[in-house]
């Protein structure tokens, strides 16, 4: 039963990844050579630089935060970004970064970024006002953090007419302690939009 559930979840993960137009996993064969998917993922990560491409006016989330920046945040190597659940079509770009070592069970660690083609998505007014705190992000016309969950940190900002939301779930479960880390990431991301 557990094996069928695992296979079912793997198939579901591949279906979600295919719908997002991204590979959900990279693999290696027994000889250790990397598959085409892994090479493409590595090439995409290597191509991440200070330039930002757009799809329908939406910033490409893989260009806004680098693997190196995610690794610095984690304190451990991060994997290349994977496509997340996109609910708004061409109006959104969504990526997840996790630990590169899939056998590291030191704690759940996840960095997520949503980039929108306009400011109408997830505005400040969509949050509980008692949980919103304004922060300063160079290059952003609006920036605020959300103190909603103790184990997660979230920062929402607007730069060049685009809204970006960065969420971080650290292994230490101290989300509030990482707001300044997200301001650093948001500053870099704002410069790349």
PETAHU-V286880 format. One record per run of one state. SS is the DSSP state (alpha for helix, beta for strand, coil for the rest). FROM is the first residue (numbers start at 1). LEN is the number of residues. If there is no record, write none. Layout:
BEGIN
SS;FROM;LEN
SS;FROM;LEN
END
This chain:
BEGIN
coil;1;1
alpha;2;19
coil;21;7
beta;28;1
coil;29;5
beta;34;1
coil;35;1
alpha;36;11
coil;47;7
beta;54;2
coil;56;2
beta;58;2
coil;60;1
alpha;61;4
coil;65;2
alpha;67;8
coil;75;3
beta;78;1
coil;79;3
beta;82;2
coil;84;5
alpha;89;3
beta;92;8
coil;100;10
beta;110;7
coil;117;7
alpha;124;3
coil;127;2
alpha;129;3
beta;132;3
coil;135;7
beta;142;5
coil;147;6
beta;153;7
coil;160;2
beta;162;8
coil;170;5
alpha;175;18
coil;193;1
END
